[in-house]
Structures are given as C-alpha cells and as structure tokens.
Amino acid sequence: MTNVRVGVQLEPQHTTYASYARAVREVEALGVDTIWNWDHLLPPYGNHRGRHFEAWTLLAALAALTSRAEIGSLVTCNSYRNPALLAAMAKTVDHISGGRLILGIGAGWFEREYREYGYTFGTARERLKSLAAALPLIKQHWQLELPAPVRNPNPICIGGEGEQMTLQLAAQHADIWNGFGPPDNFKRKSEVLDRWCAELGRDPKTIERSILTGTHTARGLDRLVEAGAGHIIVTLRDPWNFATVKQLVRWRDARR
C-alpha cells in the first residue's frame, strides 16, 4: 500500500485561544503529521462578527505549542502581506518551530474581508498575477537574508485548482499542491498539474498531492488515495470532536 500523510485544519474562528491551544496539543498527541489553520481576517461563515484569530500570529503560537507535527496555514492569502514581509514572517515561524513550517499560499478569494480591511480585491487574474510575482521574491529573500530558514528553502504548498494559472504556478514553485474532492475532480486536476510539469520540465513526483476533505470513511479515504492524494487533511471546528482525527490516524497506520 502507498504510505500517506494525514493532517487536520483547526478553524481559528468562533473559539477562544485557550480552547484552540488545547485542540492543537490534542491532535498532535493523536499522531497527525500536519496541523493547519487558515488565513482569514473575518469568520468566513457563521457570525461574521464572531471571534476570529489572525493566521500568522497563531502559527507562531502553534510552533511553540507543538514539537513534532509540521504546521502551516491552508492557505495564506498572498494579498494581505507583501512578499518580503511574508518571507521574514515565515522564516521566523520556521525557526520557532525548529524547521517544521510549510508555507501554504494562494491568491485569495474572500471579497468582504478585502473590502473591510482596505485591500484591493481586483480580478481573479490580477490576484494570480500578484501571486506569480510574489513567489520568486519570497524564495529570493530566504536565500539572501539572515538567518537562513532552518529548512532552506521552506516547503511551499500552493492551494487552488485553476487550470490555467494556479496549477501552472504549482508546477513551477510548489512542494505540495492542495486541492479538493470529489475523487474524480481531484484526479483530473492532478493530471492537469502533471501536464504543466511536463511542459515546464518538472518531475511531477516531486510535488506532494494533498486534499482538504470532509470524507471520513475508510473506503472514502481509499478512493482519495486511488485518485492520487498522498496527504489527506480534515477540518475541525470548536466544539472539537476528535473522533474523526482518531479514525484518520488509525486508517493511516493500517496502511503502513
């Protein structure tokens, strides 16, 4: 059987920091490979004026709360921080974590928070062009500035499924690509990524394929692996129910 990694995205909305910190410690103790938050400035659903925590401040806390699991944001909105600043933030969290950071990044999509925080939303194409310009600058800052990242360079996870630009950027820059289900959709998008790799001269096997999913059954998870996923991530929200994570870890261990 193919070995897979498993992760959990803990939603940083409608919760308290104390509750969130307990959840982080619990999922690491359960044995997940990766722990993620998301990068929003307002709750994307539920009470839009409810509690919410900023992603990178929280990632610094995750780095200190954990000792084994890799951590990241699924995914950072490129529009909210300029590339030089983001490179410095990522490098700092990488050092706090002892080299366990994954830089998850995407073009952004949540128009309401762009508007309320004073960012220019623009078009999807404009946001993707900005991401394309940012990625090499981030890598450049990692190479030029001291201290160098513990993992040099940090692994980059690009999230999104756009076939003309996002998957091309993943083929150019990503160590991990994150997509969505169902399995047939994920398989097709992964094949598009393979074609971009062929066009750009990149070995597609060097890009880990991850999926954010609501699938929990063993058969459903097996189908995701059959579709090409090697890293399966589930989402939890407060009040936390860790049964899903326990089931996911048991399923992973049974495959090894």
N, C-alpha and C positions, 0 to 999 in steps of 0.2 A: 504494500500500500504506500501511497505518497504521503510523506510527512507534511503536516500543515501547522501553521501557527494560528493562535486564536487571541482575540483581543476584545476589549469592552470599551465602549464610549459612554462615559458618565456625563449626563446632561447637566451643565452648570446653571440651570435655571430652576426657579421655584424650590429652592433648598436653602440651607444655611451652610456656612463654611464648616462648622463642626460636623454636621451630618455628611457633607461631601468628603471630608478628610477620613471619616470612619469608613466610608464606602471605598475610597482609594486603598486603604490598608487592607480591607477585607478581600477585594478582588485580587490584589497581589498575593495575599496569603492563599487564595484558592488556586493560584498557579497560572494565571493568564500570561501570555507572552508580551502583550502590549496594553497600555491604558491611554485613552484619548479623552480630550474634551472637544468643544467646538469653538469657533471664533465668531461669536455674535456680540452685539452691544446692547441688544434688547431681546427679551424672550421671543423666539420665532413663532411660538404658538402658546395657547392658553392666555393668561392675563398678561397683556403686553406691557403693563406697568408693574409686573411682579418682580421678585428677586432675580438678579442675574449677576454673574461674575465674569470679569474680563479674562480672556483666554491666557495671555502670556504671563500675567501676574500669577494666575492659578497654576500654570505649568511650572513656574519656579517653586511653588509650594509642592506640587506633585514630585518634583525632583528630590526634594528634601524628605517627603513622606515615604518614598519608595527606595528600594535598594537593588532590585533585580529586573523588574519589567521595564521595557522601553516605553517612552512616553512621547506624546505628540498631540497636536491639535488637528482634528479632522473636519475641515482644513482651515488654515489661516487664510483670511481674506487679504489678498495682495494690496488692495486699495487703501487699507487702513494705516499702513506704515511704509515709509519709503524703504528702498532695498538696503541702504547702508544701515539704517536703524534696525531693520529686521535681522540682518546678518549679525549685528552686535548682540541683539537680544537672544537669538538662537545660540550663539556661541557661549553666552553667559549661562543659559539654562543647561547647555551641554556640559559645561564644567561643573555646575552644581550637581548634576546627575551622575557625574563620573563617566560620561560618554554614552548616555542612553537616550539621547534626544533623536527623534525623527522630525524633520521639518516638513510638516504637511502644509500644502499651499494650493490655492485655487484662485480663480478670477473674481469671485464674489457674485452675489445674486440678490441680496435682501434689500430691496429698494427703500423700505421705510427707515431702516437704520442709517443708510447712506444719507437720506434727507434730514433726519433728526440730528445727526452728528456733523452735518455740514460738508459731507463728501460729495463729489460729482459722480452721479450714477452712470451717465452716458449710455452707450450701447454695449451689448454683449461683446461685439467685436472689439470695441475700444478697450474694454476691460481685459480681454485676452491679449491684445497687443501690449498693454501695460505689463501683464504677467510675463510675456515673452521677453520684454526688455529687462525686467527685474531679475530673472533667474540667473543670467550670467553675471550680473553685478553682485548678487549675493555670493556666488561662488568666488568671485574676484576678491571681495572683502575678506572672506575666510582665508584666502591664500596670503593676503598682504598684511593683515593686521595681527597684532599680538595681544594676548596669547592665541596661538592657533587652536582650533577646536580639538577636543580630546579625540574624537573621531574626525579625521581630516581627509576629505570633507564630510560633513554630516550627511547622512542619507536623506534624500528628498522624496516625499510622497506627493504626487500630483493627483488631485481629485477632480473628477468630471468625466463626461462621456462624449463631448462634442467631437465629431469625427474629423473635421477639417482643421481645427486648431489645437484643441485641448489634447487630443491623443498624439498629435504631432509633437507638441511640447513634451508630453510624457516620454515619447521615443527619444527625444533629444536630451532630456535632463533627469528623468525620474529613476530612482532606485526601486520605488514602489508606485504602482498605479492603483487607485481606488475607484471602483465602480459600484454598480447596483444591480439588483436582480430584476426580473426572474432569471433563472439559469440561461435560457435561450438568449436573452438580451445580453447578459454578461459575456457569454461565449462569442457572440457576434462582435461586440465592442472589443474584446480581447483580440480577435482576429484582425480587426482594423488596426489595432496597435501593432500587431505583428507585421502588417503590411507597411506601416510607417517605418518600423525598424529596418525592414529590408531595403526600403528606399533610402534611408539615411546611413546604412551600413552599421547598424547596431545589432548586437546579438540579442534577440528577444528574451532569451533565457536569463539575461542579467537584470530583468525587471520583474520583481515580485508582483503578483496579481492579488489584490485584496478586495474584499467586498463587504459593504455595510448592509446587513440583512436583518430581517425580522424572523428568519427561518430558525427553528429550534430543534426539529425532529432529526433523528439520525439519518433517515432517508433523505430528508430535505437538504441536510448538510452534505451528504454524499453526492447529491446531484450538483451542488455548487462546485465541489472538487472536480467532478466529471466535466463541468463547464470551464475549468481552468483556474479556479480560485485556489490559492495556496495560503491565504491568510484571511480568516473569517472573523468579522467584528460584529458584535451585537450591541444594542443600545439599552441602557438602563436609566430610569428616572426615579427621583425621590417621590414616594417611599420605595426604597430599594428592595427588589426581590432577587436574591442571589441564586435562586434555583436554576434559572436559565444559565448562569455562568458555570455552576457546578456541572450541569448537563453537558455544556460545551466542552469543558475541560476533560470530563470522562470520555466523551466521544473522541477528542484529540488523542488522549492517551491510549485508547483502544486501537488506534490506527498505527501506533508506533511499535 
